[in-house]
Amino acid sequence: MGKEKEAEKAVDEKEYGSKLKARETWTRKFDFLLACTGFSVGLGNVWRFPYLCYKNGGGAFLIPYLICVVVGGIPLFYLEVAVGQFMGIAGLNAWKICPLLQGIGISTTIIVFFLNCYYNVILAWAFYYFFSSFTTGDLPWAKCGHEWNKHCVDFINVRSINCSDTEKYGNLTYCSNQTLKLDPTTEFWENKALGISEGIHDMGVVKWDICLCLLFAWIVVYLCICKGIKSSGKVMYITATSPYIFMTILLIRNALLDGAGEGVRFYVTPDWEKMAKMEVWVDAGTQIFFSYSISIGALTALGSYNKFKDNSYRDAILFSCTNSGTSIFAGFIIFTILGNMAYEQGVSVADVAESGPGLAFIAYPKAVTKLPGAPIWSVIFFLMVILLGLDSQFVGVEGVVTAVVDQWPGYLRKGYRREVFIGCVCILNFFVGIPMVMNGGMYVFQLFDYYSGSRIILFVGAFECIAIAWIYGIRRFYDNVQMMLGFKINPYMMICWTVLSPAFCMAIFIMSTINYSELDYNRPSGKYIYPQWAIAIGWSMAAFAAVFIPGMVPFQIWRYGLKPSEYYLLLKPQGLKEHQLRPQDQGEINLDNFRDSSLRYRANNPPLYNLETNPNLYEKRDPGRENPAFTGERL
């Protein structure tokens, strides 16, 4: 154990007692890189990036994407990790480095809590498809003739059907003539797996098969993280690495299919004209935030488990290469199979390209039904989806738990209280997720996905840069990083944290606001437009996370009883220990010691008067009170 950890343990035992469990650190240095990779390399790399690449100009999209990686992705990723490692703590307390904007810690914890609630629903769907793939015959979504099939025609290209008459039913615009036909894979997804209703106003009943899969997913998550990072770190050696094996197997198999080459051409052929569109840059910027897991607090939690001297800078560079490389690699897997689908149906790849749940639960399952040994390939695909999602969920829950435990260590780091608390968090997330496994659950899921963690993370990312570079001090933080690593990092990081990264965040935020359109959900049978009350709920979730950043300022003033002349103390870091201070920072006045410092200042700088020359002065200023500071002599 290093001197820093020994000092921290001594402080904790003095404040909370000897029964307090020591705060964990990574068993091996590689564990941190593996955890970051497992958390950030997830479903977004597989089902979002390839579609965005195709949609926004193919190979040309890589240019704005890589620019966003260099300007925003790597600097912001390392900023959050470095803050966690330097402070040795997560959540609200990590942002004591800037008390004025300490609300960042609350905002990020709320965002990742919302994320955990709906992310595990995806795993529930994946488990359902995974279990359904264990069959000796045809996959259940391969043919019509099942009880859930209503408008089923075996693998017709639904998009080529002309819907000449449309009607509105509530908020759903649908095809009213008799030409509506759906393939068996789409009907299995909508009617069997989701049992989808007509809208969010019609929530229906709980789909108990999916609900049990959701419960199973939460049990798996709890069992893997209940013992802390030492147990979850070992599990991630499997969950973070094995998806690459399955991805390679799938790529080799897909590459041998007819039409695979055409799919790859659609994926990589550049369309330079699209680079001039604002939407392309918005998609590139938001994809970076999603795939690098920025502004949701989990990276700060992961960094806080590093030892003070660990080389997290090297890990950040390796992570960025792995993350972006995985996204590009996944694109070849997806578009080889989409090319085969287009070949089989005699249409363009553009007609079968999908994103999000539509890719994982409609397009790919539809494609594997055409392959020899379809159940085997289906099991491999959904196992890959589950493994990609599980480690992301591990770290997401750990981000919430670590933030709360670090806030109240005296209560939660004793005995088995932490394990019990993790169980309570998982149960709470499970119950919040139940509305998403009802008949109207997909509409709730889309609401969470669109509002709770989209534009708000750009807002939070900008304030993180402001807190560190402009308030705490960019030169001071740069020196702190040198204290941790033992060498100076590239000065380009300082430029990014000070100017480029906050400008990047605000530019993407403004452009996404200009391009904003209210949420809708494209179903195969029509487009569902959300009612205004549902939109209001979505914005309320976003506002609830954002409001704590400015809201903590008056709370801090009230909490410490600050006078206007003392507001500057909100700009001074709190809770720093001896090993975190530079020589010039020693004796710094902050919110922890400013009252004691004021007394010491008055004692060392007494007023310029003498009670011997004016014996009534003491009585007039403070009658009937003894004060050793005013003895008539200079101290």
C-alpha positions as CSV (number, residue, x, y, z in Angstrom):
1,M,0.0,0.0,0.0
2,G,1.4,3.4,-1.0
3,K,1.9,6.3,1.4
4,E,-1.1,8.1,-0.2
5,K,-3.4,5.1,0.6
6,E,-2.0,4.7,4.1
7,A,-2.7,8.4,4.8
8,E,-6.2,8.1,3.4
9,K,-6.9,5.0,5.5
10,A,-5.6,6.7,8.6
11,V,-7.9,9.7,8.0
12,D,-10.9,7.4,7.3
13,E,-10.3,5.4,10.5
14,K,-10.0,8.6,12.6
15,E,-13.2,10.0,11.2
16,Y,-15.4,6.9,10.9
17,G,-13.8,4.3,13.2
18,S,-11.6,1.2,12.7
19,K,-14.4,-1.0,11.4
20,L,-14.5,0.9,8.2
21,K,-13.5,-1.2,5.2
22,A,-10.6,0.1,3.2
23,R,-11.5,1.6,-0.2
24,E,-10.7,-0.9,-3.0
25,T,-8.2,-0.4,-5.8
26,W,-7.7,-2.4,-9.0
27,T,-5.9,-5.7,-8.4
28,R,-3.9,-5.3,-11.6
29,K,-3.1,-2.2,-13.7
30,F,-4.7,-3.9,-16.7
31,D,-8.0,-4.2,-14.8
32,F,-8.7,-0.4,-15.3
33,L,-8.2,-0.5,-19.0
34,L,-10.3,-3.6,-19.3
35,A,-13.1,-2.0,-17.2
36,C,-13.1,1.2,-19.3
37,T,-13.1,-0.9,-22.5
38,G,-15.9,-3.2,-21.3
39,F,-18.0,-0.2,-20.1
40,S,-17.6,2.0,-23.1
41,V,-17.4,-0.6,-25.9
42,G,-20.9,-1.7,-26.0
43,L,-24.1,-1.9,-28.1
44,G,-23.7,1.7,-29.4
45,N,-20.5,0.6,-31.2
46,V,-22.3,-2.3,-32.9
47,W,-25.7,-0.9,-33.7
48,R,-25.3,2.9,-33.8
49,F,-21.9,3.7,-35.3
50,P,-22.2,1.6,-38.5
51,Y,-25.6,3.1,-39.3
52,L,-24.4,6.6,-38.7
53,C,-21.4,6.0,-40.9
54,Y,-23.6,4.8,-43.8
55,K,-26.2,7.6,-43.2
56,N,-23.7,10.4,-43.2
57,G,-21.5,9.7,-46.2
58,G,-19.9,6.4,-45.6
59,G,-16.1,6.7,-45.4
60,A,-16.4,10.5,-45.4
61,F,-18.0,10.3,-42.0
62,L,-14.8,9.0,-40.5
63,I,-13.2,12.5,-41.0
64,P,-15.6,14.4,-38.7
65,Y,-15.7,11.4,-36.4
66,L,-12.0,11.3,-35.9
67,I,-11.8,15.1,-35.5
68,C,-14.3,14.8,-32.7
69,V,-12.3,11.9,-31.2
70,V,-9.1,14.1,-31.0
71,V,-10.8,17.4,-30.0
72,G,-13.4,16.0,-27.6
73,G,-13.3,12.2,-27.0
74,I,-9.8,11.6,-25.7
75,P,-9.4,14.9,-23.8
76,L,-12.7,14.6,-22.0
77,F,-12.3,10.9,-21.3
78,Y,-8.9,11.5,-19.7
79,L,-10.2,14.6,-17.8
80,E,-12.8,12.5,-16.0
81,V,-10.4,9.7,-15.3
82,A,-7.7,12.0,-14.0
83,V,-10.2,13.8,-11.7
84,G,-11.2,10.5,-10.2
85,Q,-7.7,9.3,-9.8
86,F,-6.4,12.6,-8.3
87,M,-9.3,12.9,-5.8
88,G,-9.3,9.2,-5.0
89,I,-13.1,9.3,-4.7
90,A,-16.2,9.5,-7.0
91,G,-19.5,11.2,-7.3
92,L,-20.3,14.4,-5.5
93,N,-17.1,14.4,-3.4
94,A,-14.9,14.1,-6.5
95,W,-16.1,17.5,-7.6
96,K,-15.0,19.1,-4.4
97,I,-12.1,20.0,-6.6
98,C,-14.4,22.9,-7.6
99,P,-17.1,23.5,-4.9
100,L,-18.9,26.1,-7.2
101,L,-19.8,23.4,-9.7
102,Q,-19.9,20.4,-7.3
103,G,-23.4,19.7,-8.6
104,I,-21.7,18.0,-11.6
105,G,-21.3,15.0,-9.4
106,I,-25.0,14.8,-8.7
107,S,-25.9,15.4,-12.3
108,T,-23.7,12.6,-13.6
109,T,-25.0,10.2,-11.0
110,I,-28.6,10.9,-12.0
111,I,-27.8,10.5,-15.7
112,V,-26.1,7.1,-15.2
113,F,-29.0,6.0,-12.9
114,F,-31.5,6.7,-15.7
115,L,-29.1,4.9,-18.2
116,N,-29.0,1.8,-16.0
117,C,-32.8,1.7,-15.8
118,Y,-33.4,1.3,-19.5
119,Y,-30.1,-0.3,-20.6
120,N,-30.8,-3.6,-18.8
121,V,-34.1,-3.8,-20.7
122,I,-32.0,-4.3,-23.8
123,L,-30.3,-7.2,-22.1
124,A,-33.7,-8.6,-21.1
125,W,-34.7,-8.6,-24.8
126,A,-31.3,-10.1,-25.8
127,F,-31.8,-12.9,-23.1
128,Y,-35.3,-13.6,-24.5
129,Y,-34.0,-14.0,-28.1
130,F,-31.0,-16.0,-26.8
131,F,-33.2,-18.5,-25.0
132,S,-35.6,-18.6,-28.0
133,S,-32.6,-19.6,-30.2
134,F,-32.2,-22.9,-28.5
135,T,-34.3,-25.0,-30.9
136,T,-33.6,-28.0,-33.1
137,G,-35.9,-26.8,-35.9
138,D,-36.5,-23.4,-37.4
139,L,-36.1,-20.3,-35.4
140,P,-39.4,-19.0,-34.1
141,W,-39.2,-15.8,-36.2
142,A,-38.3,-17.7,-39.4
143,K,-41.7,-18.5,-40.7
144,C,-45.4,-17.4,-40.5
145,G,-48.1,-19.5,-39.0
146,H,-47.7,-18.7,-35.3
147,E,-50.4,-17.3,-33.0
148,W,-48.7,-13.9,-33.0
149,N,-48.7,-13.5,-36.8
150,K,-51.4,-11.2,-38.0
151,H,-50.2,-9.6,-41.3
152,C,-47.4,-12.1,-42.0
153,V,-45.9,-12.8,-45.4
154,D,-42.7,-14.8,-45.6
155,F,-39.8,-12.3,-46.1
156,I,-41.4,-9.7,-48.3
157,N,-39.6,-6.4,-48.5
158,V,-42.2,-4.4,-46.6
159,R,-40.6,-1.1,-47.7
160,S,-41.4,-1.8,-51.3
161,I,-45.1,-2.0,-50.7
162,N,-47.1,1.0,-51.7
163,C,-49.3,2.2,-48.9
164,S,-51.7,4.4,-50.9
165,D,-54.1,5.3,-48.1
166,T,-53.2,6.3,-44.6
167,E,-55.3,7.0,-41.5
168,K,-54.6,8.3,-38.1
169,Y,-55.4,6.4,-35.0
170,G,-54.6,8.6,-32.0
171,N,-50.9,9.5,-32.5
172,L,-50.2,6.6,-34.9
173,T,-50.2,7.2,-38.7
174,Y,-50.7,3.8,-40.3
175,C,-51.6,2.1,-43.6
176,S,-55.4,1.7,-43.9
177,N,-55.6,-0.3,-47.1
178,Q,-55.2,-4.0,-47.2
179,T,-51.6,-4.1,-48.6
180,L,-49.9,-3.9,-45.2
181,K,-47.7,-7.0,-44.8
182,L,-45.0,-7.8,-42.3
183,D,-42.3,-10.4,-42.4
184,P,-42.3,-13.0,-39.6
185,T,-39.2,-11.5,-37.9
186,T,-40.9,-8.1,-37.5
187,E,-44.1,-9.7,-36.2
188,F,-42.1,-11.8,-33.7
189,W,-40.5,-8.6,-32.4
190,E,-43.6,-6.5,-32.2
191,N,-46.3,-9.0,-31.4
192,K,-44.5,-11.7,-29.5
193,A,-41.5,-10.1,-27.8
194,L,-43.0,-6.6,-27.2
195,G,-46.7,-7.2,-27.5
196,I,-46.7,-3.6,-28.4
197,S,-49.7,-1.4,-27.9
198,E,-50.9,1.6,-29.9
199,G,-49.1,4.2,-27.9
200,I,-47.7,5.4,-24.5
201,H,-51.3,6.2,-23.4
202,D,-52.1,2.4,-23.6
203,M,-49.6,0.8,-21.3
204,G,-51.5,-2.5,-21.1
205,V,-50.1,-5.3,-18.9
206,V,-46.7,-6.6,-17.9
207,K,-45.1,-9.0,-20.4
208,W,-44.1,-11.6,-17.8
209,D,-41.7,-13.5,-20.1
210,I,-39.7,-10.3,-20.7
211,C,-40.1,-9.3,-17.1
212,L,-38.5,-12.5,-15.9
213,C,-35.7,-12.0,-18.4
214,L,-35.2,-8.5,-16.9
215,L,-35.2,-10.0,-13.4
216,F,-32.6,-12.6,-14.5
217,A,-30.5,-9.8,-16.1
218,W,-30.5,-7.9,-12.8
219,I,-29.6,-11.0,-10.8
220,V,-26.6,-11.6,-13.1
221,V,-25.5,-8.0,-12.7
222,Y,-25.8,-8.2,-8.9
223,L,-23.9,-11.5,-8.6
224,C,-21.0,-10.1,-10.7
225,I,-20.6,-6.8,-8.8
226,C,-21.8,-7.5,-5.2
227,K,-18.2,-8.0,-4.0
228,G,-16.9,-4.8,-5.6
229,I,-14.4,-4.2,-8.3
230,K,-12.2,-7.1,-7.4
231,S,-15.0,-9.5,-8.4
232,S,-16.4,-7.5,-11.3
233,G,-12.8,-7.0,-12.6
234,K,-12.3,-10.7,-12.9
235,V,-15.7,-11.2,-14.7
236,M,-14.7,-8.5,-17.2
237,Y,-11.8,-10.6,-18.3
238,I,-14.5,-12.7,-20.0
239,T,-17.2,-10.2,-20.8
240,A,-14.8,-7.6,-22.2
241,T,-12.7,-9.9,-24.4
242,S,-14.9,-12.7,-25.6
243,P,-17.2,-10.4,-27.7
244,Y,-14.2,-9.9,-30.0
245,I,-13.9,-13.6,-30.6
246,F,-17.6,-13.8,-31.5
247,M,-17.3,-10.7,-33.7
248,T,-14.4,-12.2,-35.6
249,I,-16.3,-15.4,-36.2
250,L,-19.4,-13.5,-37.4
251,L,-17.3,-11.4,-39.7
252,I,-15.7,-14.4,-41.3
253,R,-19.0,-16.1,-41.8
254,N,-20.7,-12.9,-43.1
255,A,-17.9,-12.2,-45.6
256,L,-18.6,-15.5,-47.4
257,L,-22.2,-14.6,-48.1
258,D,-23.5,-13.4,-51.4
259,G,-23.8,-9.6,-51.6
260,A,-21.4,-9.0,-48.7
261,G,-19.0,-7.0,-50.9
262,E,-21.9,-4.6,-51.9
263,G,-22.7,-4.0,-48.3
264,V,-19.1,-3.1,-47.5
265,R,-19.1,-0.7,-50.4
266,F,-22.2,1.1,-49.0
267,Y,-20.4,1.3,-45.7
268,V,-17.1,2.8,-46.8
269,T,-17.8,4.7,-50.1
270,P,-17.4,8.4,-49.2
271,D,-20.0,11.0,-50.0
272,W,-18.1,14.2,-49.6
273,E,-21.1,16.5,-50.1
274,K,-22.6,15.3,-46.8
275,M,-19.7,16.7,-44.8
276,A,-21.1,20.2,-45.3
277,K,-24.3,19.3,-43.4
278,M,-24.7,20.2,-39.8
279,E,-26.4,16.9,-39.0
280,V,-23.3,15.0,-39.8
281,W,-21.2,16.8,-37.2
282,V,-23.9,16.5,-34.6
283,D,-24.1,12.8,-35.2
284,A,-20.3,12.5,-35.0
285,G,-20.1,14.5,-31.7
286,T,-23.0,12.7,-30.0
287,Q,-21.6,9.3,-31.0
288,I,-18.3,10.2,-29.3
289,F,-20.1,11.0,-26.1
290,F,-22.1,7.8,-26.2
291,S,-19.3,5.4,-27.2
292,Y,-16.7,7.0,-24.9
293,S,-19.2,7.2,-21.9
294,I,-18.4,10.8,-21.2
295,S,-20.3,13.0,-18.7
296,I,-22.1,10.1,-16.9
297,G,-19.8,9.8,-13.9
298,A,-18.7,6.2,-14.4
299,L,-15.3,7.1,-15.7
300,T,-14.6,9.2,-12.6
301,A,-15.6,6.2,-10.5
302,L,-13.3,3.9,-12.5
303,G,-10.4,6.4,-12.2
304,S,-10.9,6.7,-8.4
305,Y,-10.0,3.0,-8.0
306,N,-6.6,3.6,-9.6
307,K,-3.6,4.1,-7.3
308,F,-2.4,7.6,-7.2
309,K,0.7,6.9,-9.3
310,D,-0.9,4.7,-12.0
311,N,-0.3,5.7,-15.6
312,S,-3.9,6.3,-16.7
313,Y,-2.7,8.6,-19.5
314,R,-1.3,5.7,-21.4
315,D,-4.5,3.7,-20.7
316,A,-6.6,6.6,-22.1
317,I,-4.7,6.5,-25.4
318,L,-5.0,2.7,-25.7
319,F,-8.7,2.9,-24.8
320,S,-9.4,5.5,-27.5
321,C,-7.7,3.3,-30.2
322,T,-9.7,0.2,-29.0
323,N,-13.0,2.0,-28.8
324,S,-12.9,3.7,-32.2
325,G,-11.3,0.6,-33.8
326,T,-14.1,-1.6,-32.5
327,S,-16.7,0.8,-33.9
328,I,-15.1,0.6,-37.4
329,F,-14.7,-3.2,-37.1
330,A,-18.3,-3.7,-36.1
331,G,-19.4,-1.8,-39.2
332,F,-17.9,-4.5,-41.4
333,I,-19.8,-7.2,-39.5
334,I,-23.1,-5.4,-39.8
335,F,-22.9,-4.3,-43.4
336,T,-21.7,-7.6,-44.8
337,I,-25.0,-9.2,-43.4
338,L,-27.0,-6.2,-44.6
339,G,-25.5,-6.6,-48.1
340,N,-26.6,-10.2,-48.1
341,M,-30.1,-9.2,-47.1
342,A,-30.3,-6.7,-49.9
343,Y,-29.0,-9.4,-52.3
344,E,-31.6,-11.9,-51.2
345,Q,-34.4,-9.4,-51.5
346,G,-33.3,-7.8,-54.7
347,V,-33.2,-4.2,-53.2
348,S,-30.6,-1.6,-52.3
349,V,-28.6,-1.8,-49.0
350,A,-30.3,1.5,-48.2
351,D,-33.6,-0.3,-48.0
352,V,-32.5,-2.7,-45.3
353,A,-30.1,-0.5,-43.2
354,E,-31.2,-0.3,-39.6
355,S,-30.0,1.3,-36.4
356,G,-30.6,0.6,-32.7
357,P,-33.1,-2.2,-31.6
358,G,-34.3,-2.5,-35.2
359,L,-30.8,-3.8,-36.2
360,A,-30.3,-6.2,-33.2
361,F,-33.8,-7.6,-33.0
362,I,-35.1,-7.4,-36.6
363,A,-32.5,-7.0,-39.3
364,Y,-29.8,-9.4,-38.0
365,P,-32.3,-12.1,-36.7
366,K,-34.0,-11.9,-40.1
367,A,-30.6,-12.5,-41.8
368,V,-29.5,-15.5,-39.8
369,T,-32.6,-17.4,-40.6
370,K,-31.2,-17.8,-44.2
371,L,-28.0,-19.3,-43.0
372,P,-27.3,-23.0,-42.6
373,G,-27.4,-23.9,-38.9
374,A,-29.3,-20.7,-38.2
375,P,-29.9,-21.4,-34.4
376,I,-26.2,-21.7,-33.8
377,W,-25.5,-18.3,-35.5
378,S,-28.4,-16.8,-33.6
379,V,-27.0,-18.1,-30.2
380,I,-23.5,-16.6,-31.1
381,F,-24.9,-13.3,-32.1
382,F,-27.1,-12.8,-29.0
383,L,-24.4,-14.1,-26.7
384,M,-22.2,-11.4,-28.2
385,V,-24.9,-8.7,-27.6
386,I,-25.4,-9.9,-24.0
387,L,-21.6,-9.8,-23.2
388,L,-21.3,-6.4,-24.8
389,G,-24.1,-5.1,-22.7
390,L,-23.3,-6.8,-19.4
391,D,-19.9,-5.2,-18.7
392,S,-21.4,-1.8,-19.6
393,Q,-24.1,-2.5,-17.1
394,F,-21.6,-3.6,-14.4
395,V,-19.7,-0.3,-14.5
396,G,-22.9,1.8,-14.8
397,V,-24.3,0.3,-11.6
398,E,-20.9,0.6,-10.0
399,G,-20.8,4.3,-10.9
400,V,-24.0,4.9,-8.9
401,V,-23.0,2.7,-6.0
402,T,-19.5,4.2,-5.7
403,A,-20.9,7.8,-5.8
404,V,-23.3,7.1,-2.9
405,V,-20.9,4.9,-0.8
406,D,-18.2,7.6,-1.1
407,Q,-20.7,10.2,0.1
408,W,-21.6,8.2,3.2
409,P,-18.6,5.8,3.9
410,G,-19.2,5.8,7.6
411,Y,-22.6,4.0,7.0
412,L,-22.0,1.9,3.9
413,R,-18.4,0.7,4.1
414,K,-19.0,-1.4,7.3
415,G,-19.8,-5.1,7.4
416,Y,-22.1,-6.2,4.5
417,R,-23.9,-2.9,4.2
418,R,-22.3,-2.2,0.8
419,E,-23.5,-5.5,-0.6
420,V,-27.0,-4.9,0.8
421,F,-27.0,-1.4,-0.7
422,I,-26.0,-2.8,-4.2
423,G,-28.9,-5.1,-3.9
424,C,-31.3,-2.2,-3.1
425,V,-30.0,-0.3,-6.1
426,C,-30.6,-3.3,-8.4
427,I,-34.1,-3.8,-7.0
428,L,-34.9,-0.1,-7.5
429,N,-33.6,-0.2,-11.1
430,F,-35.7,-3.3,-11.7
431,F,-38.9,-1.7,-10.6
432,V,-38.2,1.4,-12.6
433,G,-37.7,-0.8,-15.6
434,I,-41.0,-2.7,-15.2
435,P,-43.0,-0.1,-17.2
436,M,-40.6,-0.8,-20.1
437,V,-41.6,-4.4,-20.2
438,M,-45.3,-3.7,-20.5
439,N,-47.3,-3.6,-23.8
440,G,-46.5,0.1,-24.0
441,G,-42.9,-0.4,-22.7
442,M,-41.1,0.4,-26.0
443,Y,-42.6,3.9,-25.9
444,V,-41.3,4.5,-22.4
445,F,-37.9,3.0,-23.4
446,Q,-37.6,5.4,-26.3
447,L,-38.5,8.3,-24.0
448,F,-35.7,7.4,-21.5
449,D,-33.2,6.9,-24.4
450,Y,-34.0,10.2,-26.2
451,Y,-34.2,12.6,-23.3
452,S,-32.5,11.4,-20.1
453,G,-29.0,11.1,-21.5
454,S,-28.7,12.8,-24.9
455,R,-28.2,16.6,-25.1
456,I,-27.7,17.0,-21.4
457,I,-24.4,15.1,-21.4
458,L,-23.0,17.8,-23.8
459,F,-24.0,20.4,-21.3
460,V,-22.4,18.6,-18.4
461,G,-19.2,18.0,-20.4
462,A,-18.8,21.7,-21.0
463,F,-19.1,22.5,-17.3
464,E,-16.5,19.8,-16.5
465,C,-14.0,21.7,-18.6
466,I,-15.0,25.0,-17.1
467,A,-14.6,23.6,-13.6
468,I,-11.1,22.2,-14.1
469,A,-9.5,24.6,-16.6
470,W,-11.1,28.0,-15.7
471,I,-11.9,27.7,-12.0
472,Y,-9.6,25.1,-10.4
473,G,-6.8,26.3,-12.8
474,I,-5.4,24.5,-15.9
475,R,-1.8,25.0,-14.8
476,R,-2.5,23.6,-11.4
477,F,-4.3,20.6,-12.8
478,Y,-1.6,20.0,-15.3
479,D,0.9,20.0,-12.4
480,N,-1.3,17.6,-10.5
481,V,-1.3,15.2,-13.4
482,Q,2.5,15.4,-13.5
483,M,2.5,14.6,-9.7
484,M,0.5,11.4,-10.4
485,L,2.3,10.2,-13.6
486,G,5.8,11.4,-12.9
487,F,6.1,13.1,-16.3
488,K,4.4,16.0,-18.2
489,I,1.7,15.0,-20.6
490,N,1.3,16.6,-24.0
491,P,0.5,20.3,-23.6
492,Y,-2.2,19.7,-26.3
493,M,-4.4,18.4,-23.4
494,M,-4.2,21.8,-21.7
495,I,-5.3,23.5,-24.9
496,C,-8.2,21.1,-25.3
497,W,-9.4,21.3,-21.7
498,T,-9.2,25.1,-21.8
499,V,-10.6,26.0,-25.2
500,L,-11.2,23.2,-27.7
501,S,-13.2,20.7,-25.7
502,P,-15.6,23.2,-24.1
503,A,-16.1,24.8,-27.5
504,F,-16.7,21.4,-29.0
505,C,-19.3,20.5,-26.4
506,M,-21.2,23.8,-26.7
507,A,-21.0,23.8,-30.5
508,I,-22.5,20.3,-30.7
509,F,-25.1,21.2,-28.1
510,I,-26.2,24.3,-30.0
511,M,-26.3,22.5,-33.4
512,S,-28.3,19.6,-31.8
513,T,-30.7,22.2,-30.4
514,I,-31.1,23.8,-33.8
515,N,-31.7,20.4,-35.4
516,Y,-34.0,19.3,-32.6
517,S,-37.2,17.5,-33.5
518,E,-39.6,16.0,-31.0
519,L,-39.5,12.3,-30.4
520,D,-41.3,9.9,-32.6
521,Y,-41.1,6.1,-33.1
522,N,-41.0,4.5,-36.5
523,R,-42.9,1.3,-36.4
524,P,-43.2,-1.0,-39.4
525,S,-46.9,-0.2,-39.5
526,G,-46.5,3.6,-39.2
527,K,-44.9,6.5,-37.4
528,Y,-46.0,7.2,-33.8
529,I,-45.9,10.8,-32.6
530,Y,-45.5,11.3,-28.9
531,P,-48.2,13.4,-27.1
532,Q,-47.1,16.6,-25.5
533,W,-47.4,15.3,-22.0
534,A,-45.0,12.6,-22.7
535,I,-42.5,15.1,-24.3
536,A,-42.9,17.1,-21.1
537,I,-41.9,14.1,-19.0
538,G,-38.9,13.6,-21.2
539,W,-37.7,17.1,-20.8
540,S,-38.4,16.9,-17.0
541,M,-36.0,14.0,-16.7
542,A,-33.3,16.0,-18.6
543,A,-33.9,19.1,-16.5
544,F,-33.8,17.1,-13.3
545,A,-30.3,16.0,-14.0
546,A,-29.1,19.5,-15.2
547,V,-30.6,21.6,-12.5
548,F,-28.2,20.5,-9.8
549,I,-25.2,22.1,-11.5
550,P,-26.5,25.7,-10.9
551,G,-28.6,24.6,-7.9
552,M,-25.7,23.6,-5.8
553,V,-24.4,27.2,-5.7
554,P,-27.0,28.7,-3.4
555,F,-27.0,25.5,-1.4
556,Q,-23.3,25.8,-0.8
557,I,-23.7,29.4,0.3
558,W,-26.4,28.4,2.7
559,R,-24.6,25.4,4.0
560,Y,-21.4,27.2,4.9
561,G,-23.1,30.5,5.9
562,L,-21.0,32.4,3.4
563,K,-21.0,36.2,3.3
564,P,-20.7,38.0,0.0
565,S,-17.1,38.7,0.7
566,E,-16.5,35.0,1.2
567,Y,-18.0,33.7,-2.0
568,Y,-14.6,33.4,-3.6
569,L,-14.1,30.3,-1.4
570,L,-16.4,28.4,-3.7
571,L,-13.5,28.6,-6.2
572,K,-11.1,26.9,-3.9
573,P,-10.8,23.1,-3.8
574,Q,-11.9,21.1,-0.8
575,G,-10.7,17.9,0.8
576,L,-7.2,17.8,-0.6
577,K,-4.6,15.9,1.4
578,E,-0.9,16.6,1.8
579,H,0.2,14.5,-1.2
580,Q,-2.3,16.4,-3.5
581,L,-0.8,19.8,-2.8
582,R,2.0,21.6,-4.6
583,P,4.4,23.6,-2.4
584,Q,2.7,26.8,-3.3
585,D,-0.7,25.4,-2.3
586,Q,0.2,24.7,1.3
587,G,-1.9,26.6,3.8
588,E,-4.5,27.5,1.2
589,I,-7.8,28.8,2.7
590,N,-10.9,26.8,1.6
591,L,-14.4,25.9,2.8
592,D,-13.0,23.3,5.2
593,N,-10.7,25.7,7.2
594,F,-11.7,29.3,6.3
595,R,-13.1,30.0,9.8
596,D,-10.0,28.7,11.6
597,S,-7.9,30.6,9.1
598,S,-9.7,33.8,9.9
599,L,-8.9,33.4,13.6
600,R,-5.3,32.7,12.9
601,Y,-5.1,35.7,10.7
602,R,-6.6,38.0,13.4
603,A,-4.2,36.5,16.0
604,N,-1.2,37.1,13.9
605,N,-2.3,40.6,12.7
606,P,-3.9,42.3,15.7
607,P,-5.5,45.8,15.4
608,L,-3.2,48.8,15.5
609,Y,-4.3,50.1,18.9
610,N,-3.2,49.5,22.5
611,L,-5.5,49.1,25.5
612,E,-3.0,50.9,27.8
613,T,-3.5,54.2,25.8
614,N,-7.3,53.7,25.6
615,P,-8.5,51.5,28.5
616,N,-12.2,51.9,27.5
617,L,-11.8,50.6,24.0
618,Y,-12.1,46.9,25.0
619,E,-15.2,47.6,27.0
620,K,-16.9,49.6,24.2
621,R,-16.2,46.9,21.6
622,D,-17.1,43.8,23.6
623,P,-18.4,44.6,27.1
624,G,-18.3,41.8,29.7
625,R,-16.3,39.4,27.5
626,E,-12.7,38.2,27.8
627,N,-10.8,37.8,24.6
628,P,-7.1,36.8,24.8
629,A,-6.5,38.3,21.4
630,F,-6.9,41.7,22.9
631,T,-4.4,41.7,25.8
632,G,-2.9,45.1,25.1
633,E,0.2,43.6,23.6
634,R,1.1,42.5,20.1
635,L,1.3,38.7,19.9
